[in-house]
Amino acid sequence: SAVLAELNCYPVFINQNTHFQFYDIFCKKNLWPIMHHIADVYGPLNQNDIGAKAQQNLWFVYSTVHKLFREKILEVYHEGYLIWIHGFHLMLLPNFLRRRLPVAKIGYFFHTPFPSSEIWRTMSRREDLLRGILGADQIGFHLFEYARHFLTNVRRLLGCSYEMNAAGMMTVTVDGREVVITCIHVGVDLPRVDDILKIDSTTAEMKLWKSKFPNKVIVAGIDRLERLKGIPLKLIAIDQFLEENSHWLGKLVFAIIGISAGERGQDYIQTQHDVKVT
């Protein structure tokens, strides 16, 4: 903690069991598929934890972790600070903070898609999560499609209205407050990539790959081994490309580097199997 404090970073410590239930179970097995428009009615979570008691326990753990983050923020917060929350893991945090810091400036950004109301409403805590997010002053999404889904959800499930304000920004009215909805596209930092390509270690690695496959074009990709990354589909696309462009046969090398995703459980195992079969 002392070392991190020198970097102006303040950790939130969570024990192993709490982390497992919060991250591996609730976030990755429940929220992650839903955020990507996958509702596994007969998926692992529903088979093992569909019972009311189990769901309550998971929700308690999820809420408790948010309270830990809230208390840490309250510990270091000073008037005028901007609180910027990232990722789908902390959807309750904006509202938890709003109750204790009613005038704080709170921003929230989603690094994932946001599902349609037909998918989102399959979750038992759908309204609580939406209310948690709406504790922010500004909510950012990658694409307008995701923002539109969010707006539809808050209107259909919470009855909140939305409109363009005088400044030309889309806003949701919540408890007399205006919550701004923005679309902020994320792209590749090309100058940074160019700088990395000039590093000696990078050029040495490039020469090594070229020496392994002389006179060939190398196409490489790095993917986590989980079904949402679509690796089997990528392999099928490569196969189709070579069928339709036979003049590239023997001239291309496709290198796919798979990153372990052991916390995905059966999803990881099934993806490994699908990649090998494909």
C-alpha positions as a Python dict, from the first residue, in 0.01 Angstrom:
ca = {
    (1, 'S'): (0, 0, 0),
    (2, 'A'): (280, 240, 86),
    (3, 'V'): (451, 185, -250),
    (4, 'L'): (123, 232, -439),
    (5, 'A'): (47, 547, -239),
    (6, 'E'): (366, 703, -379),
    (7, 'L'): (210, 652, -724),
    (8, 'N'): (-118, 805, -601),
    (9, 'C'): (-283, 461, -616),
    (10, 'Y'): (-488, 320, -331),
    (11, 'P'): (-576, -52, -346),
    (12, 'V'): (-896, -223, -237),
    (13, 'F'): (-812, -562, -89),
    (14, 'I'): (-1061, -846, -133),
    (15, 'N'): (-1015, -1194, 10),
    (16, 'Q'): (-987, -1488, -229),
    (17, 'N'): (-1332, -1633, -170),
    (18, 'T'): (-1505, -1297, -210),
    (19, 'H'): (-1307, -1226, -526),
    (20, 'F'): (-1405, -1563, -672),
    (21, 'Q'): (-1778, -1507, -612),
    (22, 'F'): (-1763, -1142, -721),
    (23, 'Y'): (-1543, -1170, -1030),
    (24, 'D'): (-1543, -1530, -1152),
    (25, 'I'): (-1908, -1610, -1076),
    (26, 'F'): (-2121, -1295, -1076),
    (27, 'C'): (-1923, -1078, -1317),
    (28, 'K'): (-1778, -1330, -1564),
    (29, 'K'): (-2041, -1604, -1560),
    (30, 'N'): (-2347, -1383, -1517),
    (31, 'L'): (-2289, -1025, -1632),
    (32, 'W'): (-2023, -1084, -1901),
    (33, 'P'): (-2241, -1302, -2128),
    (34, 'I'): (-2544, -1077, -2074),
    (35, 'M'): (-2343, -766, -2170),
    (36, 'H'): (-2258, -943, -2496),
    (37, 'H'): (-2618, -1039, -2575),
    (38, 'I'): (-2592, -1399, -2457),
    (39, 'A'): (-2864, -1524, -2225),
    (40, 'D'): (-2772, -1878, -2123),
    (41, 'V'): (-3100, -2006, -1988),
    (42, 'Y'): (-2940, -2345, -1935),
    (43, 'G'): (-2585, -2222, -1877),
    (44, 'P'): (-2357, -2320, -1585),
    (45, 'L'): (-2470, -2038, -1358),
    (46, 'N'): (-2836, -2115, -1399),
    (47, 'Q'): (-2784, -2486, -1336),
    (48, 'N'): (-2575, -2438, -1022),
    (49, 'D'): (-2697, -2114, -870),
    (50, 'I'): (-3054, -2063, -984),
    (51, 'G'): (-3182, -2116, -629),
    (52, 'A'): (-3307, -1802, -457),
    (53, 'K'): (-3068, -1843, -165),
    (54, 'A'): (-2764, -1881, -389),
    (55, 'Q'): (-2866, -1578, -595),
    (56, 'Q'): (-2909, -1372, -279),
    (57, 'N'): (-2565, -1474, -156),
    (58, 'L'): (-2403, -1374, -487),
    (59, 'W'): (-2583, -1040, -483),
    (60, 'F'): (-2471, -981, -125),
    (61, 'V'): (-2109, -1043, -222),
    (62, 'Y'): (-2140, -822, -530),
    (63, 'S'): (-2287, -538, -320),
    (64, 'T'): (-2027, -583, -47),
    (65, 'V'): (-1739, -538, -289),
    (66, 'H'): (-1895, -214, -412),
    (67, 'K'): (-1913, -90, -54),
    (68, 'L'): (-1542, -162, -11),
    (69, 'F'): (-1467, 51, -317),
    (70, 'R'): (-1699, 323, -188),
    (71, 'E'): (-1527, 338, 150),
    (72, 'K'): (-1183, 358, -12),
    (73, 'I'): (-1297, 643, -236),
    (74, 'L'): (-1451, 828, 59),
    (75, 'E'): (-1120, 786, 241),
    (76, 'V'): (-916, 966, -27),
    (77, 'Y'): (-1182, 1197, -179),
    (78, 'H'): (-1150, 1574, -162),
    (79, 'E'): (-1398, 1834, -281),
    (80, 'G'): (-1354, 1904, -650),
    (81, 'Y'): (-1221, 1560, -739),
    (82, 'L'): (-1361, 1388, -1046),
    (83, 'I'): (-1458, 1026, -980),
    (84, 'W'): (-1428, 819, -1297),
    (85, 'I'): (-1548, 457, -1281),
    (86, 'H'): (-1457, 207, -1553),
    (87, 'G'): (-1603, -128, -1651),
    (88, 'F'): (-1918, -331, -1602),
    (89, 'H'): (-1792, -480, -1273),
    (90, 'L'): (-1886, -174, -1065),
    (91, 'M'): (-2237, -85, -1180),
    (92, 'L'): (-2367, -13, -830),
    (93, 'L'): (-2080, 215, -731),
    (94, 'P'): (-2207, 543, -883),
    (95, 'N'): (-2528, 533, -680),
    (96, 'F'): (-2348, 414, -365),
    (97, 'L'): (-2124, 719, -395),
    (98, 'R'): (-2408, 956, -485),
    (99, 'R'): (-2580, 882, -155),
    (100, 'R'): (-2270, 982, 41),
    (101, 'L'): (-2135, 1250, -194),
    (102, 'P'): (-2444, 1415, -343),
    (103, 'V'): (-2253, 1694, -522),
    (104, 'A'): (-1955, 1489, -641),
    (105, 'K'): (-1878, 1473, -1012),
    (106, 'I'): (-1907, 1108, -1111),
    (107, 'G'): (-1835, 962, -1454),
    (108, 'Y'): (-1890, 604, -1569),
    (109, 'F'): (-1762, 433, -1882),
    (110, 'F'): (-1856, 97, -2030),
    (111, 'H'): (-1580, -94, -2206),
    (112, 'T'): (-1831, -358, -2318),
    (113, 'P'): (-2145, -353, -2529),
    (114, 'F'): (-2478, -293, -2357),
    (115, 'P'): (-2756, -540, -2435),
    (116, 'S'): (-3109, -481, -2557),
    (117, 'S'): (-3392, -474, -2306),
    (118, 'E'): (-3503, -823, -2411),
    (119, 'I'): (-3168, -961, -2292),
    (120, 'W'): (-3112, -730, -1995),
    (121, 'R'): (-3450, -804, -1840),
    (122, 'T'): (-3357, -1172, -1799),
    (123, 'M'): (-3154, -1072, -1491),
    (124, 'S'): (-3327, -1069, -1154),
    (125, 'R'): (-3147, -752, -1038),
    (126, 'R'): (-3194, -556, -1361),
    (127, 'E'): (-3355, -247, -1200),
    (128, 'D'): (-3101, -229, -916),
    (129, 'L'): (-2811, -232, -1162),
    (130, 'L'): (-2968, 40, -1377),
    (131, 'R'): (-3029, 260, -1073),
    (132, 'G'): (-2672, 206, -968),
    (133, 'I'): (-2537, 321, -1304),
    (134, 'L'): (-2765, 626, -1309),
    (135, 'G'): (-2595, 758, -997),
    (136, 'A'): (-2330, 896, -1234),
    (137, 'D'): (-2341, 1243, -1394),
    (138, 'Q'): (-2214, 1114, -1726),
    (139, 'I'): (-2226, 763, -1873),
    (140, 'G'): (-2008, 679, -2170),
    (141, 'F'): (-2041, 403, -2430),
    (142, 'H'): (-1828, 295, -2725),
    (143, 'L'): (-2112, 312, -2978),
    (144, 'F'): (-2451, 478, -3012),
    (145, 'E'): (-2603, 132, -3049),
    (146, 'Y'): (-2501, 52, -2691),
    (147, 'A'): (-2622, 389, -2564),
    (148, 'R'): (-2956, 335, -2739),
    (149, 'H'): (-2999, -1, -2569),
    (150, 'F'): (-2925, 158, -2232),
    (151, 'L'): (-3178, 436, -2291),
    (152, 'T'): (-3442, 183, -2391),
    (153, 'N'): (-3375, -16, -2075),
    (154, 'V'): (-3410, 279, -1837),
    (155, 'R'): (-3729, 390, -2009),
    (156, 'R'): (-3896, 48, -2014),
    (157, 'L'): (-3778, -79, -1675),
    (158, 'L'): (-3751, 239, -1467),
    (159, 'G'): (-3985, 473, -1652),
    (160, 'C'): (-3714, 739, -1689),
    (161, 'S'): (-3749, 984, -1975),
    (162, 'Y'): (-3466, 1102, -2197),
    (163, 'E'): (-3423, 1393, -2439),
    (164, 'M'): (-3172, 1626, -2595),
    (165, 'N'): (-3094, 1919, -2363),
    (166, 'A'): (-3027, 2279, -2458),
    (167, 'A'): (-2659, 2201, -2509),
    (168, 'G'): (-2746, 1931, -2762),
    (169, 'M'): (-2654, 1640, -2534),
    (170, 'M'): (-2864, 1331, -2472),
    (171, 'T'): (-2976, 1322, -2108),
    (172, 'V'): (-3178, 1096, -1881),
    (173, 'T'): (-3382, 1262, -1606),
    (174, 'V'): (-3335, 1081, -1272),
    (175, 'D'): (-3458, 1219, -939),
    (176, 'G'): (-3449, 1572, -1076),
    (177, 'R'): (-3093, 1530, -1212),
    (178, 'E'): (-2978, 1521, -1571),
    (179, 'V'): (-2750, 1227, -1651),
    (180, 'V'): (-2558, 1285, -1972),
    (181, 'I'): (-2520, 995, -2216),
    (182, 'T'): (-2215, 1011, -2443),
    (183, 'C'): (-2063, 796, -2717),
    (184, 'I'): (-1684, 798, -2707),
    (185, 'H'): (-1519, 579, -2967),
    (186, 'V'): (-1204, 396, -2869),
    (187, 'G'): (-940, 338, -3134),
    (188, 'V'): (-578, 233, -3177),
    (189, 'D'): (-307, 470, -3054),
    (190, 'L'): (-111, 464, -3380),
    (191, 'P'): (178, 691, -3267),
    (192, 'R'): (232, 458, -2971),
    (193, 'V'): (229, 154, -3201),
    (194, 'D'): (482, 322, -3430),
    (195, 'D'): (710, 389, -3131),
    (196, 'I'): (690, 25, -3020),
    (197, 'L'): (776, -96, -3371),
    (198, 'K'): (1104, 99, -3351),
    (199, 'I'): (1218, -61, -3025),
    (200, 'D'): (1517, -294, -3065),
    (201, 'S'): (1343, -588, -2896),
    (202, 'T'): (1047, -552, -3133),
    (203, 'T'): (1259, -542, -3447),
    (204, 'A'): (1456, -844, -3322),
    (205, 'E'): (1133, -1040, -3269),
    (206, 'M'): (1011, -942, -3616),
    (207, 'K'): (1336, -1069, -3772),
    (208, 'L'): (1297, -1395, -3580),
    (209, 'W'): (947, -1452, -3720),
    (210, 'K'): (1063, -1367, -4072),
    (211, 'S'): (1350, -1614, -4043),
    (212, 'K'): (1105, -1888, -3937),
    (213, 'F'): (881, -1826, -4238),
    (214, 'P'): (1097, -1683, -4520),
    (215, 'N'): (924, -1532, -4822),
    (216, 'K'): (583, -1551, -4659),
    (217, 'V'): (334, -1293, -4536),
    (218, 'I'): (269, -1337, -4164),
    (219, 'V'): (-70, -1247, -4017),
    (220, 'A'): (-80, -1268, -3637),
    (221, 'G'): (-350, -1225, -3376),
    (222, 'I'): (-379, -1252, -2998),
    (223, 'D'): (-708, -1371, -2850),
    (224, 'R'): (-836, -1496, -2518),
    (225, 'L'): (-960, -1852, -2544),
    (226, 'E'): (-1328, -1794, -2480),
    (227, 'R'): (-1623, -1827, -2713),
    (228, 'L'): (-1704, -1456, -2726),
    (229, 'K'): (-1373, -1395, -2907),
    (230, 'G'): (-1492, -1607, -3200),
    (231, 'I'): (-1165, -1790, -3268),
    (232, 'P'): (-1332, -2088, -3443),
    (233, 'L'): (-1509, -1839, -3670),
    (234, 'K'): (-1175, -1675, -3746),
    (235, 'L'): (-1032, -2013, -3847),
    (236, 'I'): (-1330, -2082, -4072),
    (237, 'A'): (-1286, -1738, -4231),
    (238, 'I'): (-918, -1811, -4299),
    (239, 'D'): (-1011, -2142, -4460),
    (240, 'Q'): (-1274, -1974, -4676),
    (241, 'F'): (-1030, -1701, -4780),
    (242, 'L'): (-777, -1957, -4899),
    (243, 'E'): (-1047, -2153, -5086),
    (244, 'E'): (-1157, -1838, -5268),
    (245, 'N'): (-803, -1707, -5323),
    (246, 'S'): (-597, -2014, -5406),
    (247, 'H'): (-307, -1800, -5535),
    (248, 'W'): (-228, -1723, -5167),
    (249, 'L'): (-178, -2089, -5081),
    (250, 'G'): (172, -2143, -4946),
    (251, 'K'): (234, -1769, -4927),
    (252, 'L'): (52, -1687, -4602),
    (253, 'V'): (115, -1786, -4240),
    (254, 'F'): (-160, -1724, -3986),
    (255, 'A'): (-33, -1718, -3627),
    (256, 'I'): (-301, -1718, -3358),
    (257, 'I'): (-173, -1677, -3003),
    (258, 'G'): (-430, -1797, -2750),
    (259, 'I'): (-430, -1644, -2402),
    (260, 'S'): (-540, -1872, -2121),
    (261, 'A'): (-885, -1794, -1980),
    (262, 'G'): (-899, -2054, -1705),
    (263, 'E'): (-1139, -1846, -1497),
    (264, 'R'): (-1400, -1902, -1768),
    (265, 'G'): (-1422, -2266, -1660),
    (266, 'Q'): (-1608, -2488, -1907),
    (267, 'D'): (-1619, -2203, -2159),
    (268, 'Y'): (-1237, -2209, -2177),
    (269, 'I'): (-1225, -2589, -2207),
    (270, 'Q'): (-1492, -2594, -2478),
    (271, 'T'): (-1318, -2318, -2675),
    (272, 'Q'): (-990, -2508, -2664),
    (273, 'H'): (-1175, -2814, -2800),
    (274, 'D'): (-1351, -2612, -3072),
    (275, 'V'): (-1023, -2456, -3187),
    (276, 'K'): (-855, -2796, -3212),
    (277, 'V'): (-1151, -2945, -3401),
    (278, 'T'): (-1174, -2649, -3637),
}
